[in-house]
Amino acid sequence: MSTHISAVTENLEWKQAYMAAVLEKDRTRVVDLIQDARSKFANRLDELAAESYSHDEIESIHDADYLLQALQSSLPYRNDLKN
């Protein structure tokens, strides 16, 4: 029986950037925060591709990216954010 332990360290930057975008109430900042988070997603995916990767983390990044796309698409219709 062989056990493989991934050498990839968990990187929380993309998660923190994602949460900052999702929780932001100021509409003027949301778009920039979404772009920042998506940039961090790309960086983390590059890191995971270069090393032994975590399929679960890759799937989580793709899910978060999909949700940020939906958030960005909804911005023109949202009344709960400050202008």
Biopython code that builds the backbone (N, CA, C, O; Angstrom):
import numpy as np
from Bio.PDB.StructureBuilder import StructureBuilder

atoms = [
    (1, "MET", "N", (0.847, -1.178, 0.000)),
    (1, "MET", "CA", (0.000, 0.000, 0.000)),
    (1, "MET", "C", (0.891, 1.239, 0.000)),
    (1, "MET", "O", (1.764, 1.387, 0.855)),
    (2, "SER", "N", (0.669, 2.101, -0.939)),
    (2, "SER", "CA", (1.477, 3.304, -1.068)),
    (2, "SER", "C", (0.642, 4.522, -0.701)),
    (2, "SER", "O", (-0.497, 4.673, -1.142)),
    (3, "THR", "N", (1.223, 5.369, 0.098)),
    (3, "THR", "CA", (0.548, 6.599, 0.493)),
    (3, "THR", "C", (1.296, 7.773, -0.112)),
    (3, "THR", "O", (2.510, 7.895, 0.052)),
    (4, "HIS", "N", (0.577, 8.630, -0.806)),
    (4, "HIS", "CA", (1.187, 9.813, -1.404)),
    (4, "HIS", "C", (0.748, 11.035, -0.617)),
    (4, "HIS", "O", (-0.441, 11.328, -0.497)),
    (5, "ILE", "N", (1.723, 11.729, -0.093)),
    (5, "ILE", "CA", (1.432, 12.967, 0.628)),
    (5, "ILE", "C", (1.854, 14.109, -0.273)),
    (5, "ILE", "O", (3.015, 14.196, -0.673)),
    (6, "SER", "N", (0.924, 14.976, -0.589)),
    (6, "SER", "CA", (1.203, 16.090, -1.476)),
    (6, "SER", "C", (2.176, 17.065, -0.822)),
    (6, "SER", "O", (2.033, 17.425, 0.346)),
    (7, "ALA", "N", (3.165, 17.483, -1.603)),
    (7, "ALA", "CA", (4.150, 18.439, -1.113)),
    (7, "ALA", "C", (3.667, 19.871, -1.284)),
    (7, "ALA", "O", (4.349, 20.813, -0.879)),
    (8, "VAL", "N", (2.507, 20.035, -1.877)),
    (8, "VAL", "CA", (1.982, 21.365, -2.121)),
    (8, "VAL", "C", (1.464, 21.946, -0.810)),
    (8, "VAL", "O", (0.624, 21.345, -0.141)),
    (9, "THR", "N", (1.970, 23.107, -0.456)),
    (9, "THR", "CA", (1.477, 23.762, 0.748)),
    (9, "THR", "C", (0.210, 24.528, 0.408)),
    (9, "THR", "O", (0.049, 25.041, -0.700)),
    (10, "GLU", "N", (-0.666, 24.593, 1.365)),
    (10, "GLU", "CA", (-1.925, 25.309, 1.131)),
    (10, "GLU", "C", (-1.657, 26.802, 1.041)),
    (10, "GLU", "O", (-0.959, 27.375, 1.877)),
    (11, "ASN", "N", (-2.214, 27.411, 0.030)),
    (11, "ASN", "CA", (-2.060, 28.835, -0.198)),
    (11, "ASN", "C", (-3.433, 29.469, 0.011)),
    (11, "ASN", "O", (-4.377, 29.178, -0.725)),
    (12, "LEU", "N", (-3.537, 30.321, 0.999)),
    (12, "LEU", "CA", (-4.833, 30.911, 1.349)),
    (12, "LEU", "C", (-5.109, 32.234, 0.650)),
    (12, "LEU", "O", (-6.204, 32.779, 0.783)),
    (13, "GLU", "N", (-4.135, 32.764, -0.095)),
    (13, "GLU", "CA", (-4.332, 34.070, -0.729)),
    (13, "GLU", "C", (-5.560, 34.103, -1.619)),
    (13, "GLU", "O", (-6.325, 35.067, -1.577)),
    (14, "TRP", "N", (-5.764, 33.077, -2.418)),
    (14, "TRP", "CA", (-6.903, 33.089, -3.341)),
    (14, "TRP", "C", (-8.215, 33.036, -2.565)),
    (14, "TRP", "O", (-9.201, 33.647, -2.977)),
    (15, "LYS", "N", (-8.236, 32.314, -1.449)),
    (15, "LYS", "CA", (-9.462, 32.230, -0.645)),
    (15, "LYS", "C", (-9.774, 33.570, 0.009)),
    (15, "LYS", "O", (-10.930, 33.992, 0.047)),
    (16, "GLN", "N", (-8.749, 34.237, 0.520)),
    (16, "GLN", "CA", (-8.944, 35.542, 1.151)),
    (16, "GLN", "C", (-9.407, 36.574, 0.131)),
    (16, "GLN", "O", (-10.283, 37.388, 0.421)),
    (17, "ALA", "N", (-8.821, 36.542, -1.059)),
    (17, "ALA", "CA", (-9.219, 37.482, -2.114)),
    (17, "ALA", "C", (-10.658, 37.212, -2.561)),
    (17, "ALA", "O", (-11.416, 38.147, -2.820)),
    (18, "TYR", "N", (-11.026, 35.949, -2.649)),
    (18, "TYR", "CA", (-12.395, 35.561, -3.009)),
    (18, "TYR", "C", (-13.391, 36.106, -1.984)),
    (18, "TYR", "O", (-14.400, 36.710, -2.347)),
    (19, "MET", "N", (-13.097, 35.885, -0.704)),
    (19, "MET", "CA", (-14.011, 36.341, 0.346)),
    (19, "MET", "C", (-14.100, 37.865, 0.372)),
    (19, "MET", "O", (-15.174, 38.410, 0.628)),
    (20, "ALA", "N", (-13.002, 38.557, 0.115)),
    (20, "ALA", "CA", (-13.028, 40.023, 0.085)),
    (20, "ALA", "C", (-13.973, 40.510, -1.007)),
    (20, "ALA", "O", (-14.726, 41.461, -0.796)),
    (21, "ALA", "N", (-13.939, 39.870, -2.165)),
    (21, "ALA", "CA", (-14.820, 40.266, -3.274)),
    (21, "ALA", "C", (-16.278, 39.970, -2.956)),
    (21, "ALA", "O", (-17.157, 40.788, -3.233)),
    (22, "VAL", "N", (-16.532, 38.824, -2.386)),
    (22, "VAL", "CA", (-17.909, 38.407, -2.096)),
    (22, "VAL", "C", (-18.540, 39.279, -1.009)),
    (22, "VAL", "O", (-19.734, 39.575, -1.066)),
    (23, "LEU", "N", (-17.758, 39.682, -0.038)),
    (23, "LEU", "CA", (-18.308, 40.412, 1.105)),
    (23, "LEU", "C", (-18.307, 41.927, 0.928)),
    (23, "LEU", "O", (-18.900, 42.640, 1.738)),
    (24, "GLU", "N", (-17.659, 42.425, -0.105)),
    (24, "GLU", "CA", (-17.575, 43.888, -0.307)),
    (24, "GLU", "C", (-18.948, 44.474, -0.617)),
    (24, "GLU", "O", (-19.699, 43.927, -1.426)),
    (25, "LYS", "N", (-19.267, 45.591, 0.034)),
    (25, "LYS", "CA", (-20.554, 46.264, -0.173)),
    (25, "LYS", "C", (-20.455, 47.470, -1.096)),
    (25, "LYS", "O", (-21.470, 47.947, -1.603)),
    (26, "ASP", "N", (-19.261, 47.961, -1.317)),
    (26, "ASP", "CA", (-19.052, 49.137, -2.153)),
    (26, "ASP", "C", (-18.885, 48.698, -3.611)),
    (26, "ASP", "O", (-17.879, 48.094, -3.983)),
    (27, "ARG", "N", (-19.877, 49.009, -4.409)),
    (27, "ARG", "CA", (-19.905, 48.583, -5.821)),
    (27, "ARG", "C", (-18.662, 49.039, -6.588)),
    (27, "ARG", "O", (-18.204, 48.348, -7.497)),
    (28, "THR", "N", (-18.124, 50.192, -6.224)),
    (28, "THR", "CA", (-16.955, 50.702, -6.949)),
    (28, "THR", "C", (-15.709, 49.865, -6.676)),
    (28, "THR", "O", (-14.759, 49.902, -7.458)),
    (29, "ARG", "N", (-15.701, 49.130, -5.606)),
    (29, "ARG", "CA", (-14.551, 48.284, -5.261)),
    (29, "ARG", "C", (-14.729, 46.835, -5.681)),
    (29, "ARG", "O", (-13.741, 46.120, -5.846)),
    (30, "VAL", "N", (-15.960, 46.388, -5.856)),
    (30, "VAL", "CA", (-16.219, 44.973, -6.127)),
    (30, "VAL", "C", (-15.516, 44.495, -7.394)),
    (30, "VAL", "O", (-14.883, 43.440, -7.381)),
    (31, "VAL", "N", (-15.613, 45.241, -8.472)),
    (31, "VAL", "CA", (-15.021, 44.806, -9.742)),
    (31, "VAL", "C", (-13.514, 44.631, -9.599)),
    (31, "VAL", "O", (-12.956, 43.646, -10.084)),
    (32, "ASP", "N", (-12.851, 45.574, -8.940)),
    (32, "ASP", "CA", (-11.405, 45.454, -8.736)),
    (32, "ASP", "C", (-11.065, 44.246, -7.858)),
    (32, "ASP", "O", (-10.088, 43.543, -8.115)),
    (33, "LEU", "N", (-11.858, 44.015, -6.845)),
    (33, "LEU", "CA", (-11.617, 42.870, -5.965)),
    (33, "LEU", "C", (-11.850, 41.548, -6.702)),
    (33, "LEU", "O", (-11.138, 40.571, -6.466)),
    (34, "ILE", "N", (-12.830, 41.519, -7.579)),
    (34, "ILE", "CA", (-13.065, 40.318, -8.391)),
    (34, "ILE", "C", (-11.864, 40.065, -9.299)),
    (34, "ILE", "O", (-11.404, 38.930, -9.422)),
    (35, "GLN", "N", (-11.363, 41.111, -9.929)),
    (35, "GLN", "CA", (-10.192, 40.953, -10.801)),
    (35, "GLN", "C", (-8.981, 40.481, -10.013)),
    (35, "GLN", "O", (-8.228, 39.628, -10.484)),
    (36, "ASP", "N", (-8.786, 41.027, -8.819)),
    (36, "ASP", "CA", (-7.677, 40.606, -7.969)),
    (36, "ASP", "C", (-7.811, 39.125, -7.602)),
    (36, "ASP", "O", (-6.841, 38.370, -7.673)),
    (37, "ALA", "N", (-9.000, 38.728, -7.216)),
    (37, "ALA", "CA", (-9.223, 37.327, -6.844)),
    (37, "ALA", "C", (-8.973, 36.400, -8.030)),
    (37, "ALA", "O", (-8.335, 35.358, -7.881)),
    (38, "ARG", "N", (-9.464, 36.770, -9.186)),
    (38, "ARG", "CA", (-9.277, 35.925, -10.372)),
    (38, "ARG", "C", (-7.805, 35.833, -10.760)),
    (38, "ARG", "O", (-7.363, 34.806, -11.275)),
    (39, "SER", "N", (-7.055, 36.882, -10.519)),
    (39, "SER", "CA", (-5.610, 36.854, -10.753)),
    (39, "SER", "C", (-4.936, 35.879, -9.787)),
    (39, "SER", "O", (-4.056, 35.111, -10.174)),
    (40, "LYS", "N", (-5.359, 35.921, -8.538)),
    (40, "LYS", "CA", (-4.814, 34.989, -7.543)),
    (40, "LYS", "C", (-5.220, 33.552, -7.858)),
    (40, "LYS", "O", (-4.451, 32.625, -7.605)),
    (41, "PHE", "N", (-6.421, 33.358, -8.409)),
    (41, "PHE", "CA", (-6.831, 32.018, -8.847)),
    (41, "PHE", "C", (-5.842, 31.491, -9.884)),
    (41, "PHE", "O", (-5.362, 30.362, -9.787)),
    (42, "ALA", "N", (-5.549, 32.324, -10.870)),
    (42, "ALA", "CA", (-4.647, 31.911, -11.951)),
    (42, "ALA", "C", (-3.259, 31.590, -11.405)),
    (42, "ALA", "O", (-2.643, 30.604, -11.809)),
    (43, "ASN", "N", (-2.767, 32.421, -10.491)),
    (43, "ASN", "CA", (-1.454, 32.170, -9.897)),
    (43, "ASN", "C", (-1.430, 30.841, -9.148)),
    (43, "ASN", "O", (-0.482, 30.064, -9.262)),
    (44, "ARG", "N", (-2.488, 30.595, -8.384)),
    (44, "ARG", "CA", (-2.529, 29.355, -7.604)),
    (44, "ARG", "C", (-2.656, 28.143, -8.524)),
    (44, "ARG", "O", (-2.037, 27.110, -8.266)),
    (45, "LEU", "N", (-3.431, 28.250, -9.569)),
    (45, "LEU", "CA", (-3.548, 27.135, -10.509)),
    (45, "LEU", "C", (-2.203, 26.848, -11.168)),
    (45, "LEU", "O", (-1.868, 25.689, -11.411)),
    (46, "ASP", "N", (-1.430, 27.896, -11.457)),
    (46, "ASP", "CA", (-0.078, 27.705, -12.001)),
    (46, "ASP", "C", (0.811, 26.978, -11.001)),
    (46, "ASP", "O", (1.567, 26.081, -11.373)),
    (47, "GLU", "N", (0.719, 27.365, -9.724)),
    (47, "GLU", "CA", (1.500, 26.689, -8.680)),
    (47, "GLU", "C", (1.134, 25.216, -8.594)),
    (47, "GLU", "O", (2.004, 24.351, -8.495)),
    (48, "LEU", "N", (-0.157, 24.943, -8.633)),
    (48, "LEU", "CA", (-0.618, 23.558, -8.511)),
    (48, "LEU", "C", (-0.212, 22.726, -9.713)),
    (48, "LEU", "O", (0.047, 21.530, -9.583)),
    (49, "ALA", "N", (-0.154, 23.346, -10.877)),
    (49, "ALA", "CA", (0.246, 22.623, -12.092)),
    (49, "ALA", "C", (1.735, 22.302, -12.066)),
    (49, "ALA", "O", (2.165, 21.294, -12.628)),
    (50, "ALA", "N", (2.524, 23.156, -11.416)),
    (50, "ALA", "CA", (3.973, 22.975, -11.386)),
    (50, "ALA", "C", (4.409, 21.926, -10.363)),
    (50, "ALA", "O", (5.525, 21.412, -10.440)),
    (51, "GLU", "N", (3.549, 21.611, -9.422)),
    (51, "GLU", "CA", (3.871, 20.661, -8.366)),
    (51, "GLU", "C", (2.836, 19.548, -8.380)),
    (51, "GLU", "O", (1.972, 19.491, -9.254)),
    (52, "SER", "N", (2.939, 18.682, -7.414)),
    (52, "SER", "CA", (1.868, 17.711, -7.218)),
    (52, "SER", "C", (0.639, 18.520, -6.857)),
    (52, "SER", "O", (0.708, 19.379, -5.979)),
    (53, "TYR", "N", (-0.454, 18.275, -7.494)),
    (53, "TYR", "CA", (-1.610, 19.141, -7.299)),
    (53, "TYR", "C", (-2.676, 18.494, -6.429)),
    (53, "TYR", "O", (-2.705, 17.282, -6.219)),
    (54, "SER", "N", (-3.526, 19.340, -5.949)),
    (54, "SER", "CA", (-4.674, 18.924, -5.153)),
    (54, "SER", "C", (-5.927, 19.087, -6.007)),
    (54, "SER", "O", (-6.361, 20.206, -6.282)),
    (55, "HIS", "N", (-6.497, 17.975, -6.419)),
    (55, "HIS", "CA", (-7.694, 18.037, -7.253)),
    (55, "HIS", "C", (-8.818, 18.797, -6.557)),
    (55, "HIS", "O", (-9.553, 19.550, -7.196)),
    (56, "ASP", "N", (-8.949, 18.600, -5.260)),
    (56, "ASP", "CA", (-10.011, 19.284, -4.511)),
    (56, "ASP", "C", (-9.819, 20.798, -4.536)),
    (56, "ASP", "O", (-10.784, 21.546, -4.689)),
    (57, "GLU", "N", (-8.572, 21.248, -4.386)),
    (57, "GLU", "CA", (-8.331, 22.689, -4.396)),
    (57, "GLU", "C", (-8.575, 23.268, -5.788)),
    (57, "GLU", "O", (-9.132, 24.358, -5.916)),
    (58, "ILE", "N", (-8.166, 22.552, -6.821)),
    (58, "ILE", "CA", (-8.411, 23.014, -8.190)),
    (58, "ILE", "C", (-9.906, 23.148, -8.438)),
    (58, "ILE", "O", (-10.357, 24.140, -9.011)),
    (59, "GLU", "N", (-10.662, 22.170, -8.015)),
    (59, "GLU", "CA", (-12.119, 22.222, -8.168)),
    (59, "GLU", "C", (-12.714, 23.394, -7.380)),
    (59, "GLU", "O", (-13.632, 24.061, -7.855)),
    (60, "SER", "N", (-12.193, 23.639, -6.188)),
    (60, "SER", "CA", (-12.670, 24.765, -5.380)),
    (60, "SER", "C", (-12.381, 26.097, -6.055)),
    (60, "SER", "O", (-13.210, 27.006, -6.014)),
    (61, "ILE", "N", (-11.219, 26.221, -6.671)),
    (61, "ILE", "CA", (-10.868, 27.458, -7.373)),
    (61, "ILE", "C", (-11.799, 27.663, -8.561)),
    (61, "ILE", "O", (-12.275, 28.774, -8.791)),
    (62, "HIS", "N", (-12.060, 26.609, -9.309)),
    (62, "HIS", "CA", (-12.971, 26.730, -10.452)),
    (62, "HIS", "C", (-14.382, 27.109, -9.994)),
    (62, "HIS", "O", (-15.045, 27.922, -10.638)),
    (63, "ASP", "N", (-14.837, 26.527, -8.893)),
    (63, "ASP", "CA", (-16.151, 26.877, -8.347)),
    (63, "ASP", "C", (-16.194, 28.343, -7.918)),
    (63, "ASP", "O", (-17.160, 29.049, -8.204)),
    (64, "ALA", "N", (-15.146, 28.796, -7.231)),
    (64, "ALA", "CA", (-15.088, 30.185, -6.779)),
    (64, "ALA", "C", (-15.072, 31.134, -7.978)),
    (64, "ALA", "O", (-15.720, 32.180, -7.953)),
    (65, "ASP", "N", (-14.338, 30.771, -9.018)),
    (65, "ASP", "CA", (-14.276, 31.612, -10.211)),
    (65, "ASP", "C", (-15.653, 31.714, -10.867)),
    (65, "ASP", "O", (-16.060, 32.795, -11.292)),
    (66, "TYR", "N", (-16.356, 30.611, -10.949)),
    (66, "TYR", "CA", (-17.699, 30.610, -11.524)),
    (66, "TYR", "C", (-18.629, 31.527, -10.715)),
    (66, "TYR", "O", (-19.418, 32.279, -11.287)),
    (67, "LEU", "N", (-18.530, 31.458, -9.397)),
    (67, "LEU", "CA", (-19.373, 32.293, -8.548)),
    (67, "LEU", "C", (-19.029, 33.777, -8.684)),
    (67, "LEU", "O", (-19.920, 34.626, -8.648)),
    (68, "LEU", "N", (-17.743, 34.093, -8.838)),
    (68, "LEU", "CA", (-17.378, 35.493, -9.040)),
    (68, "LEU", "C", (-17.861, 36.007, -10.391)),
    (68, "LEU", "O", (-18.221, 37.178, -10.516)),
    (69, "GLN", "N", (-17.874, 35.151, -11.393)),
    (69, "GLN", "CA", (-18.428, 35.552, -12.690)),
    (69, "GLN", "C", (-19.908, 35.884, -12.539)),
    (69, "GLN", "O", (-20.393, 36.867, -13.101)),
    (70, "ALA", "N", (-20.622, 35.060, -11.778)),
    (70, "ALA", "CA", (-22.044, 35.315, -11.540)),
    (70, "ALA", "C", (-22.237, 36.612, -10.752)),
    (70, "ALA", "O", (-23.130, 37.401, -11.060)),
    (71, "LEU", "N", (-21.407, 36.828, -9.743)),
    (71, "LEU", "CA", (-21.489, 38.065, -8.960)),
    (71, "LEU", "C", (-21.267, 39.279, -9.847)),
    (71, "LEU", "O", (-22.018, 40.252, -9.777)),
    (72, "GLN", "N", (-20.241, 39.224, -10.677)),
    (72, "GLN", "CA", (-19.950, 40.356, -11.556)),
    (72, "GLN", "C", (-21.093, 40.607, -12.534)),
    (72, "GLN", "O", (-21.433, 41.758, -12.810)),
    (73, "SER", "N", (-21.682, 39.544, -13.054)),
    (73, "SER", "CA", (-22.814, 39.691, -13.974)),
    (73, "SER", "C", (-24.033, 40.306, -13.295)),
    (73, "SER", "O", (-24.836, 40.976, -13.945)),
    (74, "SER", "N", (-24.170, 40.081, -11.992)),
    (74, "SER", "CA", (-25.343, 40.584, -11.268)),
    (74, "SER", "C", (-25.200, 42.028, -10.808)),
    (74, "SER", "O", (-26.192, 42.649, -10.424)),
    (75, "LEU", "N", (-24.004, 42.569, -10.838)),
    (75, "LEU", "CA", (-23.782, 43.913, -10.282)),
    (75, "LEU", "C", (-24.714, 44.993, -10.833)),
    (75, "LEU", "O", (-25.223, 45.796, -10.051)),
    (76, "PRO", "N", (-24.957, 45.046, -12.139)),
    (76, "PRO", "CA", (-25.840, 46.112, -12.643)),
    (76, "PRO", "C", (-27.269, 46.033, -12.109)),
    (76, "PRO", "O", (-28.001, 47.020, -12.167)),
    (77, "TYR", "N", (-27.672, 44.885, -11.595)),
    (77, "TYR", "CA", (-29.054, 44.679, -11.152)),
    (77, "TYR", "C", (-29.222, 44.722, -9.642)),
    (77, "TYR", "O", (-30.333, 44.577, -9.134)),
    (78, "ARG", "N", (-28.130, 44.917, -8.929)),
    (78, "ARG", "CA", (-28.191, 44.859, -7.471)),
    (78, "ARG", "C", (-28.402, 46.234, -6.875)),
    (78, "ARG", "O", (-27.720, 47.193, -7.239)),
    (79, "ASN", "N", (-29.348, 46.324, -5.959)),
    (79, "ASN", "CA", (-29.644, 47.564, -5.263)),
    (79, "ASN", "C", (-29.062, 47.591, -3.844)),
    (79, "ASN", "O", (-29.113, 48.617, -3.166)),
    (80, "ASP", "N", (-28.511, 46.462, -3.405)),
    (80, "ASP", "CA", (-28.030, 46.376, -2.041)),
    (80, "ASP", "C", (-26.601, 46.890, -1.874)),
    (80, "ASP", "O", (-26.101, 46.974, -0.752)),
    (81, "LEU", "N", (-25.943, 47.233, -2.977)),
    (81, "LEU", "CA", (-24.569, 47.741, -2.897)),
    (81, "LEU", "C", (-24.562, 49.253, -3.016)),
    (81, "LEU", "O", (-25.384, 49.844, -3.716)),
    (82, "LYS", "N", (-23.614, 49.868, -2.315)),
    (82, "LYS", "CA", (-23.459, 51.328, -2.398)),
    (82, "LYS", "C", (-22.834, 51.678, -3.738)),
    (82, "LYS", "O", (-22.037, 50.908, -4.273)),
    (83, "ASN", "N", (-23.187, 52.824, -4.277)),
    (83, "ASN", "CA", (-22.559, 53.313, -5.508)),
    (83, "ASN", "C", (-21.313, 54.080, -5.216)),
    (83, "ASN", "O", (-20.656, 54.565, -6.137)),
]
sb = StructureBuilder()
sb.init_structure("model")
sb.init_model(0)
sb.init_chain("A")
sb.init_seg("    ")
for serial, (resi, resn, name, xyz) in enumerate(atoms, 1):
    if name == "N":
        sb.init_residue(resn, " ", resi, " ")
    sb.init_atom(name, np.array(xyz, "f"), 0.0, 1.0, " ", f" {name:<3s}", serial, name[0])
structure = sb.get_structure()
